[in-house]
Amino acid sequence: MRIVVVGAGLGGLAVALRLQGAGHEVTVVDRRERPGGRAYQLRDAGYTWDMGPSLITMPWTLEETFAAAGLDLHREVTLRRLDPLYRIRWADDERELDFTSDRDRLREGIAGFSSRDATALDGFLAAVKPIYEQGILAAGRQPFLRARDLAALLPTMLRLGAATGLHRFVARHFEHPRIREAFSFHSLFIGGDPFRVPAIYAALVYLQVLDGGWYAEGGTYSLVEAMARPLEVRCGAAVERIERASDRRGGAGRVTGVVLAGGERIGADVVVSNADVLSTHELLGRRPPLRRLRPTMSCYLLFLGTDRPQRKLLHHTLLLGRDYRETIAGVTRGKTLPRELSTYVHAPSRTEPAMAAPGGDSIYALLPVPNLSAPIDWEREARPLRDRLVADYERSFGLEGLEESIVVEHQMTPEDFRSELGAVLGNAFAVEPTLHQSAYFRQPNRDRSVAGLYYVGGGTHPGAGVPGVVLGAEVTAKLIEEDRARAPLAA
Ligand SMILES: Cc1cc2nc3c(=O)[nH]c(=O)nc-3n(C[C@H](O)[C@H](O)[C@H](O)COP(=O)(O)OP(=O)(O)OC[C@H]3O[C@@H](n4cnc5c(N)ncnc54)[C@H](O)[C@@H]3O)c2cc1C
């Protein structure tokens, strides 16, 4: 079959590898100058920054994707295991917690905050293990096309407590506020408020303890390059319309190809959209269901190249400001910039010095901020926010001399998420992973009305994050194959 994949994000590349591996003729088109989507790369003055994902988890999902295309991930990319995975520091606390997959060391770290919580670690992991196995592993690999698929899973999830709020679930096991934060913040990195998303996402902690966290040498972009290498990827090719032929029964028709900006038409039997799911509705001439599928918050990203290393930063460091709960609520539901700044910081030259100019650091800071439904004037606000962030790093987190060590810098605002990636409302992580926007309620991997149209990426099932979109690519590729086997002429 001729297949066009719209978007060369990690999900788009993963589905293309699988479909090409299955013998189809696949073309990937992307509106940007290079592939990668949110996993883009920035280089300047001897510094290299990943602009999105930096921590690789569940590397076996990538191994399987490469294998489906007849490739060996470990020949293409060098993955290095990180230990500890990240350090968590708080603005108003001298203590810090190193998150490691070595349970004894993790327990010791927790004991620095609460000896009771240290003894609760094993119980917590035991409670999360079946949620990981059934809620992430099993459910993440199957499509939720019918309500009854969800109904079949729900009793198990209810029994395991996975449908309650994530933070509440964690609080049942741990009593110290810092430890509760340390074991529940993870959903923020797929756009979910830990106080609102289901405890199914507690499994994100479990998979880190089980599988560890990894760094791709050269940055995550080396993974993008390795995935794009065997594929036909056409960049600078924005799809303006998904074309379809109407069927005789007056239904929504079936896809016949895509039309690019400029008018070029690429014919296809199947179109897989890796573009923002909401904007895909626009490509079909439909109104995006903004109420049913709420986009996540956005991010302000600051990329700094410095002439000296910041020793207080590990490869991955989480710097949490005061008022954690209020900040998260403000970022996900509010309309103004956060007063207290909680950020994630990536400093890969700890592991690979060549990511920075000699003797320096390449630092990338991720600050969650409201999406563009908030009336924030980014032209005006970005610079003061940047100044506030750097000053806060120096004052609250002891990153001394940071300002004067900066040699080169760049930033990315929610406006850039919108203009560069076509992200509706400048969302950073597709649509929110709340219970009523997950599984059956999320955008399904196969369009409900247009034949031959499928979805892959953060906005469809199972959701955002590198393992999420890569698992989703498996689900989508399987659906395409199954549909073709069932109706060879129609699919
Ligand atoms: C700042 C940040 C940090 C993150 N950190 C991590 C992390 O450490 N670990 C992790 O696992 N996950 C992380 N994530 C999440 C992860 O990066 C994403 O979920 C994942 O990369 C999204 O992949 P995707 O397949 O949805 O494609 P996207 O990256 O969303 O790419 C979609 C592509 O479609 C293209 N496109 C859109 N519209 C059109 C059109 N009309 N025509 C042609 N092309 C189009 C876009 O240009 C883009 O290239 C992070 C995300 C962000 C934003």
The ligand as an SDF file (V2000), in Angstrom:
LIG
                    3D

 53 58  0  0  0  0  0  0  0  0999 V2000
    9.9660   20.1370   26.4260 C   0  0  0  0  0  0  0  0  0  0  0  0
    9.5890   18.6710   26.3940 C   0  0  0  0  0  0  0  0  0  0  0  0
   10.3280   17.7480   27.1040 C   0  0  0  0  0  0  0  0  0  0  0  0
    9.9790   16.3810   27.0640 C   0  0  0  0  0  0  0  0  0  0  0  0
   10.7420   15.4790   27.7540 N   0  0  0  0  0  0  0  0  0  0  0  0
   10.4840   14.1550   27.6300 C   0  0  0  0  0  0  0  0  0  0  0  0
   11.3780   13.1830   28.1800 C   0  0  0  0  0  0  0  0  0  0  0  0
   12.4130   13.5090   28.7760 O   0  0  0  0  0  0  0  0  0  0  0  0
   11.0720   11.8610   28.0140 N   0  0  0  0  0  0  0  0  0  0  0  0
    9.9690   11.4690   27.3140 C   0  0  0  0  0  0  0  0  0  0  0  0
    9.7350   10.2570   27.1890 O   0  0  0  0  0  0  0  0  0  0  0  0
    9.1100   12.3720   26.7630 N   0  0  0  0  0  0  0  0  0  0  0  0
    9.3620   13.6910   26.8920 C   0  0  0  0  0  0  0  0  0  0  0  0
    8.5410   14.6180   26.2750 N   0  0  0  0  0  0  0  0  0  0  0  0
    7.3650   14.1450   25.5150 C   0  0  0  0  0  0  0  0  0  0  0  0
    7.7870   13.6660   24.1120 C   0  0  0  0  0  0  0  0  0  0  0  0
    8.7870   14.4780   23.6150 O   0  0  0  0  0  0  0  0  0  0  0  0
    6.6280   13.7560   23.1450 C   0  0  0  0  0  0  0  0  0  0  0  0
    5.4890   13.1180   23.6860 O   0  0  0  0  0  0  0  0  0  0  0  0
    6.9460   13.1140   21.7950 C   0  0  0  0  0  0  0  0  0  0  0  0
    8.2160   13.4850   21.3150 O   0  0  0  0  0  0  0  0  0  0  0  0
    5.8770   13.5450   20.8070 C   0  0  0  0  0  0  0  0  0  0  0  0
    6.0070   12.8220   19.6380 O   0  0  0  0  0  0  0  0  0  0  0  0
    4.8520   12.8240   18.5540 P   0  0  0  0  0  0  0  0  0  0  0  0
    4.9570   11.5460   17.8080 O   0  0  0  0  0  0  0  0  0  0  0  0
    3.5480   13.1360   19.1960 O   0  0  0  0  0  0  0  0  0  0  0  0
    5.2600   13.9420   17.5100 O   0  0  0  0  0  0  0  0  0  0  0  0
    5.5870   15.4940   17.6530 P   0  0  0  0  0  0  0  0  0  0  0  0
    6.8890   15.6400   18.2890 O   0  0  0  0  0  0  0  0  0  0  0  0
    4.4390   16.2260   18.1900 O   0  0  0  0  0  0  0  0  0  0  0  0
    5.7840   15.8510   16.1140 O   0  0  0  0  0  0  0  0  0  0  0  0
    4.7170   16.0830   15.2450 C   0  0  0  0  0  0  0  0  0  0  0  0
    5.3020   16.5100   13.9160 C   0  0  0  0  0  0  0  0  0  0  0  0
    4.2390   16.7960   13.0170 O   0  0  0  0  0  0  0  0  0  0  0  0
    4.6130   17.8820   12.2180 C   0  0  0  0  0  0  0  0  0  0  0  0
    3.3980   18.4880   11.6650 N   0  0  0  0  0  0  0  0  0  0  0  0
    2.3730   19.0580   12.3490 C   0  0  0  0  0  0  0  0  0  0  0  0
    1.4330   19.4990   11.5130 N   0  0  0  0  0  0  0  0  0  0  0  0
    1.8550   19.1830   10.2560 C   0  0  0  0  0  0  0  0  0  0  0  0
    1.3200   19.3720    8.9650 C   0  0  0  0  0  0  0  0  0  0  0  0
    0.1250   19.9730    8.7830 N   0  0  0  0  0  0  0  0  0  0  0  0
    2.0250   18.9390    7.9030 N   0  0  0  0  0  0  0  0  0  0  0  0
    3.2270   18.3320    8.0520 C   0  0  0  0  0  0  0  0  0  0  0  0
    3.7840   18.1290    9.2750 N   0  0  0  0  0  0  0  0  0  0  0  0
    3.1050   18.5480   10.3530 C   0  0  0  0  0  0  0  0  0  0  0  0
    5.3490   18.7920   13.1620 C   0  0  0  0  0  0  0  0  0  0  0  0
    6.2000   19.6800   12.4690 O   0  0  0  0  0  0  0  0  0  0  0  0
    6.1400   17.7740   14.0020 C   0  0  0  0  0  0  0  0  0  0  0  0
    7.4130   17.5320   13.4460 O   0  0  0  0  0  0  0  0  0  0  0  0
    8.8700   15.9750   26.2980 C   0  0  0  0  0  0  0  0  0  0  0  0
    8.1260   16.9240   25.5740 C   0  0  0  0  0  0  0  0  0  0  0  0
    8.4820   18.2590   25.6110 C   0  0  0  0  0  0  0  0  0  0  0  0
    7.6880   19.2490   24.8130 C   0  0  0  0  0  0  0  0  0  0  0  0
  1  2  1  0
  2  3  1  0
  2 52  2  0
  3  4  2  0
  4  5  1  0
  4 50  1  0
  5  6  2  0
  6  7  1  0
  6 13  1  0
  7  8  2  0
  7  9  1  0
  9 10  1  0
 10 11  2  0
 10 12  1  0
 12 13  2  0
 13 14  1  0
 14 15  1  0
 14 50  1  0
 15 16  1  0
 16 17  1  0
 16 18  1  0
 18 19  1  0
 18 20  1  0
 20 21  1  0
 20 22  1  0
 22 23  1  0
 23 24  1  0
 24 25  2  0
 24 26  1  0
 24 27  1  0
 27 28  1  0
 28 29  2  0
 28 30  1  0
 28 31  1  0
 31 32  1  0
 32 33  1  0
 33 34  1  0
 33 48  1  0
 34 35  1  0
 35 36  1  0
 35 46  1  0
 36 37  1  0
 36 45  1  0
 37 38  2  0
 38 39  1  0
 39 40  1  0
 39 45  2  0
 40 41  1  0
 40 42  2  0
 42 43  1  0
 43 44  2  0
 44 45  1  0
 46 47  1  0
 46 48  1  0
 48 49  1  0
 50 51  2  0
 51 52  1  0
 52 53  1  0
M  END
$$$$
